[in-house]
């Protein structure tokens, strides 16, 4: 009689096949990942070097015909290095998990492929949530942190900058909200330094969103928004809904999305997705938001282009079961931090 664990020696349970299974699992991304703000880029190393060109557009003076033209002055490019962190997670599938067990919701006996896919899905969702939290950190003060709150990257400190913050003064009914929004948009456009963009988006906390849509100079526009085929019983928050289902409130040339919800960190502390009383405005369609993926630390992936997720399994001692691992090695970053603008209620 063949050992039931022999099924794990087949091609379907190799590193590449398991990785493909993980990649195919339906995404459970949050609002920011679903927006597609960050451009994914696989790299073959764990450290990334980025060159920042200091050249600027300068108007030229005229010269007399036949005279000497002015010399072009090139600034020195600055190079910054960034290390990509490593996020593995392990689980195990024991022989006792399969022996005589019924698949949930079915009369069929639990099989190895179903049980493996279930555990891989659970691990992937944790990796996805960690990646979403890190992307949000890029917006929220440029602090990219892990589940324990340890700082992986402090973007503004690294660039020698501070994040701009604009008070919307919602408590004053006569505040020119459109004027405030226009000023912030101009700051972002200047910080883009000529780079093309498509539209503006702002992710809002619950309190900020409520203060925005209830302000006297916004309320009429929000009323039209509600009555234009969308009513109050619909979800405008977009905490985890697909992008195509949550259009957001359009006002002042900005899509305002209420990112409600929270997540528990590795210590069990509840962390708000967007800090109370705040919103973060940024441009879409640029090349300034990146997520770099490094290859897994497996022999077969050395010096290959990194993928968002990896999975691998190994037989346990005495054939007691299978130990499986998922990992994601990623670093999100904004290469032009000033294009992210923080907004506050007061």
VOGU-3710 file (C-alpha; in Angstrom, 3 decimals, decimal comma):
1> xxxxxxxxxx> 0,000/0,000/0,000  1,423/3,396/-0,979  2,190/5,883/1,799  -0,371/8,694/1,555  2,418/11,247/1,870  3,920/10,035/-1,406  1,481/12,358/-3,166  3,667/15,273/-2,065  6,526/14,031/-4,230  4,580/14,708/-7,440
11> xxxxxxxxxx> 5,171/17,641/-9,750  2,056/19,392/-8,424  3,779/19,903/-5,069  7,086/21,297/-6,343  8,193/24,853/-5,557  7,102/26,350/-8,892  3,728/24,566/-8,870  2,968/25,588/-5,276  4,018/29,156/-6,044  1,614/29,223/-8,993
21> xxxxxxxxxx> -1,186/27,966/-6,717  -0,509/30,773/-4,251  -0,431/33,375/-7,013  -3,820/32,127/-8,310  -5,598/32,384/-4,957  -8,258/35,105/-5,111  -6,721/38,340/-3,777  -8,046/39,738/-0,506  -6,310/43,062/-0,988  -7,333/46,224/0,796
31> xxxxxxxxxx> -8,259/49,525/-0,779  -4,751/50,782/-1,510  -3,460/47,643/-3,198  -6,659/47,374/-5,260  -6,191/50,926/-6,538  -3,049/49,880/-8,394  -1,138/52,938/-7,178  2,115/51,019/-6,746  3,936/49,543/-9,736  5,229/46,012/-9,032
41> xxxxxxxxxx> 8,791/45,313/-10,086  10,697/42,074/-9,553  14,442/42,380/-8,935  17,151/39,742/-8,687  18,927/41,063/-5,582  18,019/41,961/-1,997  19,450/45,487/-2,156  18,255/48,091/-4,656  20,317/51,084/-5,807  18,397/54,050/-7,237
51> xxxxxxxxxx> 20,006/56,998/-9,005  18,360/60,381/-8,468  19,169/62,877/-11,234  19,417/66,423/-9,908  19,104/68,001/-13,381  16,448/70,719/-13,741  14,925/72,507/-16,710  16,702/75,852/-17,187  15,764/78,527/-19,701  18,560/79,379/-22,124
61> xxxxxxxxxx> 19,726/82,857/-23,119  20,095/83,783/-26,769  23,590/84,190/-28,262  24,782/86,047/-31,317  25,003/84,085/-34,551  28,374/82,372/-34,768  29,065/83,116/-31,117  29,925/80,542/-28,428  26,881/78,745/-27,007  26,484/78,335/-23,232
71> xxxxxxxxxx> 27,791/75,093/-21,768  25,369/72,553/-20,406  25,742/72,042/-16,675  24,954/68,559/-15,422  24,288/67,946/-11,761  25,745/64,963/-9,996  23,325/62,081/-9,625  22,786/60,814/-6,089  22,527/57,100/-5,452  20,516/55,628/-2,593
81> xxxxxxxxxx> 20,418/52,002/-1,544  17,374/50,222/-0,146  17,274/46,774/1,468  14,297/44,523/0,789  12,923/42,801/3,922  12,024/39,118/4,189  8,550/37,899/5,276  8,218/34,108/5,608  5,381/32,189/7,281  5,212/28,426/7,908
91> xxxxxxxxxx> 2,490/25,858/8,558  2,273/22,086/8,618  -0,040/19,403/7,305  0,074/16,247/9,425  -0,993/12,761/8,412  -3,626/13,003/11,171  -5,105/16,034/9,374  -5,965/13,764/6,442  -6,695/10,398/8,038  -10,456/9,798/8,138
101> xxxxxxxxxx> -11,243/13,518/7,885  -14,145/14,832/5,831  -13,666/17,875/3,619  -15,734/20,770/5,091  -19,081/21,151/3,311  -18,686/17,874/1,451  -19,130/14,114/1,854  -15,689/13,561/0,323  -12,672/12,532/2,349  -10,173/15,290/3,038
111> xxxxxxxxxx> -7,464/15,148/0,366  -3,918/16,463/0,405  -4,331/18,931/-2,455  -7,401/20,603/-0,929  -5,845/20,799/2,551  -2,616/22,208/1,128  -4,421/24,873/-0,896  -6,458/25,884/2,179  -3,368/26,411/4,300  -1,552/28,228/1,488
121> xxxxxxxxxx> -4,545/30,547/1,159  -4,486/31,369/4,864  -0,783/32,175/4,756  -1,121/34,268/1,613  -3,849/36,411/3,151  -1,545/37,260/6,059  1,217/38,203/3,638  -1,230/40,332/1,629  -2,409/42,174/4,719  1,201/42,840/5,715
131> xxxxxxxxxx> 1,909/44,219/2,239  -1,172/46,464/2,417  -0,039/47,792/5,809  3,422/48,555/4,437  1,948/50,389/1,421  -0,196/52,471/3,758  2,946/53,311/5,721  4,387/54,950/2,605  1,444/57,369/2,669  1,286/57,807/6,441
141> xxxxxxxxxx> 4,461/59,709/7,214  6,639/57,503/5,041  7,113/54,958/7,828  7,203/51,451/6,364  6,881/49,107/9,330  6,509/45,396/9,967  3,891/43,671/12,128  5,827/44,389/15,317  6,066/48,086/14,552  9,770/47,931/13,699
151> xxxxxxxxxx> 10,740/50,534/11,108  11,911/49,062/7,819  12,170/52,345/5,941  11,699/55,971/7,015  11,263/57,640/3,639  11,167/61,282/4,711  14,160/60,972/7,029  16,077/59,107/4,327  15,344/61,861/1,800  15,945/64,667/4,303
161> xxxxxxxxxx> 12,334/65,867/4,018  9,198/66,251/6,126  5,651/65,428/5,098  3,455/68,430/4,321  0,193/68,723/6,253  -2,763/70,965/5,421  -5,586/71,732/7,824  -8,963/71,767/6,098  -10,555/73,780/8,949  -13,845/71,895/8,675
171> xxxxxxxxxx> -15,079/73,402/11,956  -15,513/76,770/10,208  -18,601/76,715/7,983  -17,243/79,431/5,665  -13,964/77,659/4,858  -13,232/77,641/1,126  -12,846/73,870/0,799  -12,384/74,000/-2,971  -9,616/76,564/-2,540  -7,880/74,370/0,021
181> xxxxxxxxxx> -8,071/71,365/-2,310  -6,756/73,376/-5,264  -3,747/74,507/-3,223  -2,843/70,956/-2,242  -3,199/69,734/-5,835  -0,797/72,432/-7,035  1,795/71,359/-4,470  1,529/67,773/-5,737  1,802/68,834/-9,383  4,917/70,869/-8,630
191> xxxxxxxxxx> 6,477/67,948/-6,736  5,907/65,690/-9,769  8,494/67,786/-11,648  6,813/67,302/-15,002  5,919/63,625/-14,574  2,560/62,717/-16,067  -0,376/61,642/-13,886  -4,020/60,679/-14,414  -6,116/61,755/-11,417  -6,064/62,621/-7,716
201> xxxxxxxxxx> -7,207/60,272/-4,953  -7,488/60,812/-1,205  -7,816/57,994/1,324  -9,762/59,245/4,339  -10,299/58,074/7,897  -13,871/57,762/9,104  -13,781/61,038/11,014  -12,196/62,983/8,164  -14,645/61,631/5,577  -17,638/62,458/7,772
211> xxxxxxxxxx> -16,342/65,984/8,393  -15,741/66,508/4,664  -19,150/65,420/3,393  -21,012/67,253/6,168  -19,294/70,620/5,632  -21,635/73,339/4,437  -19,640/73,984/1,238  -19,510/70,288/0,365  -22,902/69,055/1,509  -24,813/70,057/-1,615
221> xxxxxxxxxx> -22,309/68,289/-3,871  -22,484/65,173/-1,689  -26,283/65,252/-1,852  -26,124/65,208/-5,662  -23,589/62,390/-5,418  -25,976/60,335/-3,292  -28,925/60,986/-5,577  -27,055/60,217/-8,784  -27,857/56,514/-8,702  -25,998/56,015/-5,410
231> xxxxxxxxxx> -27,691/56,098/-2,030  -26,621/56,104/1,590  -27,123/52,348/1,935  -24,215/51,725/-0,450  -20,639/51,232/0,713  -18,391/54,188/-0,072  -15,640/53,022/2,281  -13,862/50,514/0,041  -12,109/48,810/2,948  -11,656/45,646/0,899
241> xxxxxxxxxx> -14,140/45,970/-1,957  -12,980/45,730/-5,578  -12,034/49,081/-7,092  -14,751/48,883/-9,746  -17,468/48,619/-7,065  -16,437/51,679/-5,067  -16,198/54,801/-7,196  -15,709/57,236/-4,365  -17,052/60,740/-3,844  -15,870/63,116/-6,567
251> xxxxxxxxxx> -15,288/66,655/-5,314  -12,810/69,337/-6,319  -11,209/67,067/-8,910  -10,346/64,475/-6,245  -11,789/61,017/-5,585  -12,403/60,801/-1,827  -12,415/57,239/-0,479  -13,307/56,441/3,100  -10,835/53,711/4,098  -12,522/52,360/7,194
261> xxxxxxxxxx> -11,348/49,445/9,306  -8,363/48,272/11,267  -5,880/45,432/11,538  -4,210/43,658/14,460  -0,426/43,807/14,615  1,838/40,975/15,786  1,351/42,087/19,402  -2,453/41,991/19,115  -2,806/45,782/19,120  -5,501/47,249/16,867
271> xxxxxxxxxx> -4,143/49,653/14,249  -6,388/51,935/12,196  -5,857/51,761/8,448  -5,912/55,577/8,292  -5,181/57,546/11,456  -8,214/59,338/12,920  -8,877/62,851/11,639  -6,568/62,447/8,641  -6,569/61,865/4,905  -3,778/61,380/2,373
281> xxxxxxxxxx> -3,957/62,812/-1,150  -1,752/61,523/-3,979  -1,648/61,341/-7,791  -2,461/58,193/-9,750  -0,728/57,029/-12,918  2,832/57,988/-12,002  6,004/55,886/-11,918  6,977/57,204/-8,483  5,261/54,517/-6,390  7,107/51,195/-6,515
291> xxxxxxxxxx> 6,994/47,815/-4,835  10,195/45,881/-5,312  10,121/42,100/-4,911  13,284/40,123/-4,185  13,625/36,399/-4,978  12,999/33,792/-2,282  15,938/32,331/-0,400  15,715/28,986/-2,222  18,459/27,465/-4,346  16,216/27,405/-7,427
301> xxxxxxxxxx> 15,438/31,138/-7,174  18,958/32,516/-6,682  19,530/35,612/-8,874  16,124/35,243/-10,548  13,549/38,018/-10,875  11,525/38,268/-7,686  7,843/37,310/-7,570  5,187/38,693/-5,193  4,748/35,318/-3,447  6,552/32,001/-3,120
311> xxxxxxxxxx> 5,568/28,631/-1,645  7,547/25,490/-0,883  6,994/22,248/1,064  9,231/19,666/2,749  8,557/16,259/4,317  8,827/16,140/8,086  10,976/13,666/9,998  9,615/10,103/10,017  6,997/11,109/7,422  4,794/12,621/10,125
321> xxxxxxxxxx> 3,561/15,215/7,690  4,549/18,089/5,479  5,922/21,465/6,502  5,081/24,256/4,067  6,290/27,803/3,765  5,014/30,919/2,010  7,050/34,056/1,711  6,964/37,510/0,217  10,017/39,745/0,051  8,855/43,242/-0,733
331> xxxxxxxxxx> 9,614/46,898/-0,190  7,093/49,614/-1,137  8,421/53,136/-1,631  7,599/56,541/-3,078  10,533/58,048/-4,971  9,029/61,555/-4,816  7,686/61,819/-1,259  6,338/65,358/-1,687  3,613/64,089/-4,018  1,909/62,654/-0,918
341> xxxxxx> 0,037/65,333/1,009  -1,507/64,830/4,441  -4,817/66,530/5,222  -6,275/67,041/8,684  -9,670/68,051/10,044  -8,306/70,978/12,036
//
